[in-house]
Amino acid sequence: MLVVMNHNAGNEDIDRVVETIREMGYEARPIPGRQRTSVGLIGNDGRVDAGRLEGLPGVREVIPVTKPYKQVSREWKEDDTVVTLPNGTAIGGPEVALFAGPCAVESEEQILGIARRLRDAGATVLRGGAFKPRTSPYSFQGLGLEGLKLLARAREETGLAVITEAIDPEGVDLVAEYADVIQIGARNMQNYPLLRRAGRVGKPVLLKRGMSATINELLLAAEYLLAEGNDQVILCERGVRSFDTHTRNLLDLTAIPVVKSLSHLPIIADPSHGTGVRAKVIPMARAAVAAGADGLIVEVHPDPTRALSDGAQSLYPEQFEELVGQIEVIARAIGRSLVPALHAAGSRG
């Protein structure tokens, strides 16, 4: 349930609504908007006396939230959520953000070298796995803590923000200590203990769509994060399983405008996992930006033929530079632009 305040309602009016909701035994969450503030009522069990709220000073109307996901929905918050990272990268506004890097952190030379090239090409967020949940138990599983330290060093040297994956609730705090964004991978989209822990840690979270998840299931998974008090959530379309074998997954571009109509959260696309084929990454990245994606997360490796993870879908650095030039044109054609490039560690151009 949502209590919509009049545009001229004062802080005393809002505080009175919050206090009344708490007296009724529910949680209250103020939601500032461009023109007016709303107060969300959390924990509605269907027995809320709306009349008690409608009669309070400053209240314009009380409306039910009909979606199964509440705080994630546009009914709850009409204005777009913009997630801003420490280096100034904003996801969800008029600019398109570029996340790029290798699937896995393999060595100091590898991650520092590619980070510099990606920064110079226009990326502002460095991706790289320190912990790698793999289909086969015999595949490279990541460098762990050493990988996190290398990512932090790359951030210090380049100014790039860092995103990396947490794979279990116990590891969330460790990842949060080194990363600017905590990634929840496709295999963990419905790992509810992990979602709850990530929602409480106080860092932005990137939530990837599960391999067989519906859009409703993705949004309900995001609701777990917001229910813990974290509204700094970025959704990611990374492809779903299909019966066709020509690509690794089916990148569901329709999900981008659908999510934008249903939710205020930003959504980016992952054309690397969405296709699994290097030659298909750039075309699908172009299409994702044209469809309205708020950013791209792309795998780039200095030498994909030697990559310890997902080399077949990783771009060469030169291909990423080509990609940036192409999507810049597309973004401009639809009234957007790319997040400004970083020209030196800690500075924006």
N, C-alpha and C positions, 0 to 999 in steps of 0.2 A: 504494500500500500504506500501511496505517495501523497504527502501533504504539500500542496502547492501554495506558496505564500503570495500575497499581493506584492507588486513591484516596489511599493513604498513601505513595506513591513520593516520595522526596526529590529535591532538585535534582541531587545526585550521580548518582542513578539515571538521571534524564533526560539529563544531560550525557553519561553513558556510552553511552546509546542513540544520541544525536546523533553522537558520535565514531565509533561502530561503523558507522553508516550512511555516514558520510563516508569511512571506511577502505574500504568496499565500493565506493566510486566514485559514490555518489549524493548528492543534496542532501537535507538534513534540515530540517524546519520544525516546531518545537514549536507546539502548538495548545492553549492553556489553555482549560479548560472549567469549568463551575460546580462539578463534583464531582471531576473528574480531568483530567489532561493527556494528550493524545495527541501523537505525533510522526509527521508525514507524511513519507513517503519519496517524493521526486520524481525522475523519470527512470527509473522501473521499466521495464525492457526485457523482463520476463518471466523473467529468470534470477536473481532475488533468492533467496538462501538464507534463507528465513524462520526456519529452525531456529536460525541464528546469533543472531537477535534474540530469539526466544522464550525462550532460556535465560538472558538477561540479568536481573539483579536488578531488581525493581520492575515488570517487564513482565507485564501481565495476558493479552493476546492480540495476535496479529498477524492483521489481516484485509485482504483485497483490496478495492480500490475498483472496483466493476464498471462504473460509468458512464464514458462516453467523456470527460466532463469530470470532473476529479478534485477540485481545491480548491474548486470552486464547489458541489459536491454536499453534501447532508446526510449522506451516508456519511462524508465527510471531517470535517465540523463540524456537530454536532447543534444547538448553540445558535444562535439568530438573530444575525446580524451587525447591529450598530447603528452607523450612520455619524453622527458628531456634528460639526457645523460650528462655526466659531469663535464665532458668536453664541448657541450653545447649542441650536440646532435639532437634534433627534435624529430620524433616519429609520430605521425598522425596529423601534422599541420599541412601547410601548402607545399612543403619540400619533400622530396623522395630521398630516403636514406639508403646508403650502401653499406652492407655488412659483407665482409669478404675475408677469406683466409683458407688455410688447409683444413681438411677434415680432422686431422690429428696433429698435435704438436710433436715433432719427431726429434728435434735438436735445437740448440741455441742458434746455430748458423741458419737453419731452415726458417725458424719463426721470425728472427730479427731481420733477415734479408727480405722475406716476402712482405713483412709489415711495412718496411720502408717503401717498397715498390707500390704497395696498395695505397699507402698514404699519398704518394706522388701522383697516382692515377685518379684519386678522387674518393676513395673509400674513407669513412670516418669511424667505422667500427670493425675491429679485428675479431674474427671467429677462429676458434681452434679448440679441438677436444683434448682435454687432459685425462678425462675418464671416458672410455669408449665402450659402450654396451654393444657387443657384436653378435651377429647371428651365430657364428661359430665360436666355441670356447677356445679354439686354437689360434684365432686371429689376434692381431695386435690390440691390446686393451688400453693403451695410453700410458703416459709417463706419470700420471697421478700428481702428487704434490709438486714434483720437479717441473711438470708441465705448467702448473698454475704459476709458479715463480717466473718461468720464462715468459708467460703471457704478460705478467705484471711488468717485467723488464721491458718488453716490447712497447707497452703503453707509455712507460717513462721516457723511452727514447723517441717515440713518434707522436705522442699525443692522441693516438687512436684509443677509443673506448674499447673495452674487452667484453666479449660474451663467450661463455663456455658452459657446458652441461653439468648439471648435478643429477646423479643417477639413483640416489636413495636419500631418505630423510636424514640419515646420519651425516651425509656429506654436504648438505646444504650450507651449513655454517662455514665450512672450509672454503667452498666455492665463493660464497659471498664475501669472504675476507679478501679475495684477490680479483674478483670479476666486478664489472659494472652492471652486467645483466646476467641473470641466471636463466639458462635454457632448460626447459623441460622437453625432452625428446618425444618423438612419436610413440615409441614403445611405452612411455610412461605417462601418456596423456590422462589416463584414468587410474594412475597410482595416487589414490586420494591421500594417504599419509604424507607422501612427498609434496603434493599440492598444498596441503594445509601448512606444512613446515615452510615451504617457499613463500607462502602468503604472509607469514609472520616475520620474515627475516629483514624486511625493510629495504629490499633492493628491487628494481624493475625485473619483471619475469617475461621471457619469451616462451609462449606455449605453442608447441607444434601440434597440428592435427594428427590424430592417430591414423594408422594405415587403412583402417576400415571404419572410421568414425564418421557419423553424420555431422552436419553443421550444428544441429541442436546439441549433440553430445559434446562437440568442441566448446560451445558456449556454456554448457552446464559445467564442464571441467574448469573453465575460466571463472565460473561463479564461486568455486571453492576458494580460489585465490582472493577474490574480492570479499568473500564472506569473512576472511581472516583480517580484513582491513587494508589490503593492498590493492589500490586501483591503478597502479603503474604496470599494466599488463599489455603485452603486444601479442597478437595472434599471428599464426604462420600457417599458410597453406603450403604443404610440401608434397602433395600428391597422394592419391589413394590407390589401393590395389585394383587391378583390372584384369580381364581375361586375355588382353592382348599382350604379346611377348616382345613387341618391338621396342618398348621402353620399360624402364624399371618400375615406374608407377604412372598413373594418369594424373597430370597436374590439372586440378579442377579450377579453372579460371573463373567459372561461374560463382564459386564460393566467395570471391573477392567482393563483387557488388552485392551479393546476398548478405554477407556478414555486415557490410557497411549500412545496409538498410535495417538490419535487426539490432545492431550493437553500436555503441559509441566508441568501442575500443579500436585502436589502429590494427591493421592487418598487413603483413608483408608476405612475399612469396619466395619459395625456395625452388628455383628451376633446376638446381643440381640434383637433389633427391627426387624432384618431381619428374625427371626424365631418366636420370642415370646414364645419359649418353652425352659426351662432351659436345658433339656437333649440334645437339638440340637445345643446349642451355641458353645460348644467346637468343635464338628466335623466341623461346618461351619467356625469357626475361623481358624482351620487348613487349610481348603480348600482355604480361602481367602488369607492367607499368601503364599500358594503354587501358587496361581494365580497371585501373584505379588503385593499385597496390601502393601502400605508403612506404614501401622499401623493398629491397631485395637482399637475400642472404645467399651468397654464391661461394662455392668452393674453388679456391685458386691455389695451385701448388707450383713451386719453382721448377719442378721436373715431375709431372704427373706419372711418367713411366716408372718412376722409382718410389712413388708414394706408398706408404705402409697401409693406407686406408682410402678407398674410393677414388683411386687414380683415374678410372675410366670416365668419371663424371667431372673431374677437376679441370678447370681452365688453365691454360698457360698464362703467365702475366700479360703477354702481349694481347691475348684474346680478351682479357678483362679490360685492358685499356680501350680496345675496340668497342666493347660492350658499353662502357661509360659514355663514349662519344655518341653512340646510337640512341641510348635511352635519354640522354640530355635533350636531343631533338624531340623525342616523343613526349617527354614531360612538358616541354615548352609548348607543344601543340595542344595540350589539354589544360593549359593554364597553370602548370606547376613548374618547379625547378628542382635541381639536385641540392642536397645539403652542401653548403660551401666546403671546399676542400681544405684540409689542414696543410699548411706549408712549413710548419716547424713544430716541434714538440710543444704541446700545450697551447698552441695559438691557432686561430682560425683565419682563413683568407677571405 
